[in-house]
Amino acid sequence: MSKEDKVDLIKSVDNVGVSRFHYRTWIIAGLGFFTDAYDLFIIGVVTSLLVLSGWNSLSTLQTSLLDSTALLSAVIGALIFGRLLDKLGRKAIYGVELILLIAGALGSAFLTPINGVYILIVWRFLLGIGIGGDYATSSTIMTEYSNTKNRGKLVGMVFSMQSFGLLAGPLIALGLIYSGMNLGLAWKLLLAFGAIPAALVIYSRRKMPETPRYSLNVKGDSTTAQKNWKSYTGLSTDASADSKVVREPWTSIITQKKFLLTLIGTAGSWFLMDWALYGNSIMSSQMLSDLVPSAVVGLSHLIRTTEYSALIFGFAALPGYWIATFTMDRIGRKTIQTVGFVAMAISFAVLGIFHQLLSSTYVTQFLVIYGISYFFIEFGPNVTTFVYPPEVFPTKIRGIGAGASAAGGKTGAFIGTFLNVIILASSIGESGLFLILAGLSALGVVFTVLLLPEPKRIDLDKISGETELLAKESFAAKIANKNTEE
């Protein structure tokens, strides 16, 4: 094929139809997100099993730390890996986050002694760094390999693997409990299982080539960009590095008013959503306890709340993930996120105002309304807050933009999970907590409407501001050349 016959590299990325390499990238990235969700949410069940298996009773502070530490360290992981993505490249670090995640999962399971709550917290801290790193790396890489028409679906498919991890937790827990296995072994296996899906894709992540956008737009290496794109997809292209590189320092880009406001929108809406989601999901055993008759105690009580969690995750959350994923390129990210926050606010307000629903008398009514809130968390801001960040920041700061946005989310998740334990134990109680979550959801509507654009089916360079940055640099270069000539 002659050079004249070749398609421009970036146009090839933007316009190529959904192909085998897209699905390969999805599996490589998505199995990490299955693991992330499983590892984060299973700790609520494990916390309940520890005491039933012979551990001393945990204090409120210990329970809070155990449930939320991985979320706090995920903030650190997202920021570190987000910056490394931009500085060292996507290929250089992809897969390292899974090594940390696996070490944290296995250490939690097999190197934690009985009553070693603070040792378990340390291993969960390491696990969280890997999880935070995965949020930054996988969203960025999938976005840079996606075409314009299906970008929301492809990136959403990565994140929606979380739905299977969310459901796998209670189902595996119920399977181990019903097997009659010693509970001291059961909680260890629950924690260890999270290492398996991650281990399956480490090699594939390490072997992935550098994304063409990073090679071209940051490094200015058109030869490597074309070579990697052809080896990964089989497509021959043409590229001119000189016209693609953004030379402005990353610090001056991200501190521009436009990108700062965008970051407030992505990180802020993610913060609000994660407070609602993680506080509910990780603590589902505690939050659903009011639905269980007081005569049901011990392991039977845990089984009942875990069954309720599985119902919510399976029939409300899981469909929400995938409906959002397969409709956002038509409906739009902004519309789905706004509708989701509105529905969350209404559902939480109903549960908070009609506090009599929080009893074993109204199990069905509570689960229906609670399920609606879960459906619209997923068919709403949980998926879109992941898809948004890598779309609205240019290549040079895409990693830190995605990482900082995820860090905002996990900060909300940490605060929500940590405080929710305390709130539930206080006079505010569960009905007061739901009213707080309703207010946070309403604020999410404001962040979305005022601060976020609609990226659906807009070329990545345009919606991210890359085209604008290049135009400014080109104009400045022409002025400089003119002044030099004069």
N, C-alpha and C positions, 0 to 999 in steps of 0.2 A: 504493500500500500504506500503510495507516495505521500509526501507531506501535505500536498494539496487536498488529498482525500481524507485526511485525518480531521477529527472533530476536536475543537478546543477542549482541553482537559476538564475545566470547571463546568462547561456546558454538558459534557458527557456525564459527569457526576449528577448534575441537576436533572437531566432529561432521560437517563437510562431507565428502562422499565424495571419493575421489581423482579429480581433475578436470584439465582441460587446463592450468590455471594451475600446478598442481603439477608437471606434466611440463615446462612452460616454465621454471619456476624450476630444475628439475633440470638441464636442458641449459645454462642460463646459468651455473649454479654448477659443473656437472660438467666442462665443457670446461676450466675452470681447473685442475681436479684431474688431468685427462689431462696437461695441460702441466706441472703440478708434478712428477708422477712421472717423466715423460719427462726433464725438465731435471735432476732430481736424480740419476737413475740412469745417464744416458748418459755422465756424466763418466768412469766407469770405463773404458769403451771408448775414449773420446777420449784419456785419459791414455796408453793403450797405443799409440794411433795417432800421437801426437806424435813419439815417438822414431823410429817407422818412417817418418815423413814428413820426417825430416831434423833434428829438434830434438836438442839435446844430451841425454844421459841425465839423468834427474831423480834427485835424491837422495831418500832415504827421507822426509826432512822435507818436501821439495817435493811429493812424491806425496801425503803425508798431508794437507798443507794444501790442495792442489788438489782432492782427493776430498772434503774435509770442510768447507771454508770456507762453502759455501752453507748447510750445516746449522747452523753457528754463527750466521750472520746471520739465519737463519729464526727462531731464538730471539728475536732483537731485534725482527724484524718482527711476530711473533705477539703479543708484549707490547705493542708500540706500537699496532698496529691493534686489538688487543683492548680497550685502554683508550679509544681514539678511538671505537670502536663505541658504547660506553656514554655517552661524554661528548657527542659530536656527532650521534650517530644512525647507523643502518645505511646509509641512503641517502646521507648526506653523503660517505662515504668508499668506498662499494662501487665498484670499478673502478679506483681509484687503485693498488691493489696490483698489478694486471695491467700498468699502465703501467711500474712499476718492473721487473717481471718481463721484459717485452718489451725494455726498454732493456738489462737485464743479459744477455739471450740474444743480442741483436744485437751488443752491444759485445764480448762474449766471442768471437763468430764473426769479426767484420770489423774490430775495432780492436785486435786482439792481434797483435803482430809475432812472427816466428819467435824462439824462445827467450825470449819475454816472459812467463815463467811467473808472475811476480808481478803483471803487468798483468792476466793472465787471472784470477788469484786475486781481484783487486779487482772485476772485472766479475762474478765468481761471488758475491762478497759482496753486491753490489747485487741480483742475481737472487734470492738467498736471502731478503732482506728482503721482496720481493714474495711469495715462496712462503709465508713465515711469516704474512704478512698475509692470504693467501687461506685458510689453515687457520682463522684466527679468524673471518673475515667469512662465508665460505660456510656453515660449519656452523651458525652462529648464525641466519643468515637463513633457511636451509632449515628449521631446527627451528621457527622462529616462524611459518612458513607451513604447517606440517604439521598434519594431524589426529592425534587420539590413537591411533586404531586402527592407522594405517599409518606412524606417525612414524619408527620404526626403519628401515623399508624405504625411505622417501623420503630420509632423511638418508644411509642406507647407499648408496643409488644414486648420490648425489653423490660419495661417497668412492670407490666401486667403479669409477668412471671411471679411477681410478688404475691399475687392472689393464690397461687398454688402452694407457696410456702406458708402463707397465712393459714390456709386450710389444713395443710399437712401437719402442723403442730398439734392441734387438738385431736386429730384422727390418730396420729402415731401414739400420742399420750394415752388415748382410750384403748388402743390396741395393746400397749404394754401393760396397762392396769388390768384389763380383762384377761390377759394371759396368766395372771396369777404370779407374775414375776416379783421377786423381792424388790420393794420400793427403793431400797438403797442402790440397787443396780439400775432401776428404771430411770431415775433422774439423770444418772451418768450417761446412759444411752441416748436419752433425749437431747442432751447437750452435744454429745459426740456426733450424732447423725448429721448435724449441720456442716461437718467437714467434708462429707462425701460428695455432694454436688459440686462444691467449689474445686475439689481435687480433680474432678473430671475435665475441667476446662483450663487449668493452669497452663499446660503445654500449648494449647491452642492460642491462648492469649499472648504467650511469649513469642509465638511464631508469626503473629499477625504483622503485616508490613506497616510502615508509617502511613498515616492517612495522606492522600494527595493534597488536601488543603493545607495541612501543616507544612509539608515539604515545600510547597510552592509559595504560600502566602507569608510564611514566617522565615523559612530557611532560604528561600529563593533558589531552590535546587530543582529545576524543571526536569533534569535527566532522571533523578531518583523518583520524582513524582510520577512521571510517565511510566517508568519501569515497574514501579510497585502497583500502579493501577492496572497495567496490563497483566502482571503476574497474578493479581488477585481476582480480576474480572474477565481477562481475555480481550479487553478492548484497547485498541490502539488510539492514541490521541496526540495532540500537539499542545505545547505550552510555551509561554514566554515569561520567564521568571522576572525580568526587569519591570514588567508592568503590573505585577501582582503583589509585590512585597510591601507591607506596611512597615515603615521604618521608624515611626514615632514610638518612643519608649512606652512600655505597657503601663507604667504608673501614671503618665500624663493622659493616656486613653481612658483608663478606668475612673479617673477623677474628673472627667468632663461631666458637666451637668446632666447631659442626656443619659449617659451610662450610669451615673450615680442614682438618678431617679428610677431608672429601669431596675437597678439592683435592689433598691428599696422595695419596688413592686414585686420582684421575684422572691427575694428572701423574706420580705414581710408577709406576703400571702402564704408562703410555705410554712413560716413560723406559726401562723394562726391555725392553719390546717393540721399541722403535726401535733400541736397541743391537743386538739380534739381527738385525732385518730389514735395516737400512741397511748395517751392517758387511758382511753377506753379499752384498747386492744390488749395491751400488756397486762392491764389490771382487770381483764374481763371476769376472772374467777371471783375477785372481790366485788366488782360492781354488780354482778348478777346474783350475788348471794342472797339479796332480799327476796328473790323469786323462789327460793327454796324453802319449803316448810321447816320450821325450827326443829322438828323431830328428826330431820335428816342431817346427820353430822358426820365428821371424819371423812373417810375416803368416799363414802356414798355422796356426801355433799360436793366434794371435788368432781366426782364423775358427773353429777347433775349439771354443775356450772360449765364444765368442759363440753358437755353435749349441747348446751345452749349456745356456747361460743361457736361450735362447729356448724350449727344451724344458721347462725347469723352470717358467718364467713362464707358458707357454701351457697346459701340461697339469696343473700343480699349483696355481700361485698364482691364475690367473684364475678357475677354477671355485670356489675357496675364497671369494673376494670375494663372488661373486654368490649362492652358497648361503647364506652368512651373512646377506647383505642380505635375502633373501626368506624367511628362517626366524626372524629374531630377534624379530619381533613375536609369534611363537608360542612359541619355545623360551626366549627371554629373553636379554638382553645378558649378564647375570652368568654364566649357564650356559655360553654360547658362549665367553666370555672365559676362564673357568676351565678348560674342556675344552681350549681351544687352548693355554694355557700348559702344562698337564700333558703334552699330546702333544709340544709343542716340547721340553720338558725331557727326555722319554724319547728322542726322535729325536737330539737333540744329544749326549746321554750315550752312545748307541750309537755314533755317529760318533767320539766322543772316545776311548772305551774300545777299540774295535776299529779301531785306527789303520791296520791293514793294508788297510782299505777305501779309504784315500786313495792309490790307485795306479791305473795304467792297466790292471791285471789285473782289477780289480773295478769297472769303469765302471758297468755296469748296476746292481749292488747299491748302489753309492754314490748314484747318481742317484735310485733308488727311495726310499731312506731320506731323502735330502736333499729330495726332492720331497714326502715326507710332512710334513717339518718346514715346508716352504713352504705346503702346503695348510692346515695348522692355524695358521700365523701369520695367514693370511687368514680362514679359517673359525675365527676366534678374535680375539685382541686387536688386530690391525691395523685391523679394521673397527670393533669395539666401542669402542676407545679414542677414536675420532673421534666416534661417536654419543653417547657418555656425557656429555661436559662440558656442552654447551648444554642438556641435559635436567635436570641436577641443580643448576643455579644460577638464581636468579631474574632477571627481565628487567634489573634495574638493574645487575647484575654479570655478566650472561650473557656479554658480550663479553670481559671480562677473565678470567672463569672459563675460557672456551674457549681464549682466547689463552694464559693461563698454563699450562693443561694441555698445549696444543700445544708451548709452549716447553719444558716438561719432556720431552716426547717428543723434540724436536729436539736437546735437550742430550744425551740418551742416544744419538741418532743420530750427533752430532758426536763424542762421546767414543768410541763404538764404532768409527766409521770411522777416526778418527785413530789410536787405539790398535791397532786390528786390523792396520794396515799394519806397525806396529812389532812386534807380537806374532808375526806371520807371519815376520818377518825375524829373530826371536830364537830361542833354544833351545826356547822353549815350543812354537812351531810350530802347525800347524793342528789337531792332535788336542787340544792343550792349550786352544786357543781354543774348540773345541766344548764342552769340559768347563766352561769359564767361562760360556758361553752357556746351558748346561744349568742351572747354578746360578742365573743371573739369571732364567730362565724359572720355576724353582721358587719364587723369591721373588715373582714376579708372581702366582702362585696365592694367596700369603698376602695381598698387597695387595688383590686382588679380593675374596676371601672376607671379609676383616675390615672393609674400608673402603667398599665400594660397595653401594648399594641395587639393587633390581631395578625399572627404570622402565617395563617393558613394559605398554602399554595403560593407563597411569595419566595423567590429565589433566596437562598441562605445569605449570599453576599449583600443583598439589598436589605433584608429585614434585620440583619445583624449590624448594619452600619458600616460594613467593610467597604462597599462601593463609595460611600460618602467620604470615608477616611482616605481612600486612594485618590479620589478626585481632589481633595484638599491638598494632598501632598504633591500631586501633579501640578496643580495651580501654583503652589509655592515654589516648586522647582522651576517653572517657566518664568516666574517673576525674578527669581535669583539669577537665572541665566541671562535674562534681559538686562538686569542691573550690571552684571559682569561684563557684558558686551559693550554697554555704554561707558 
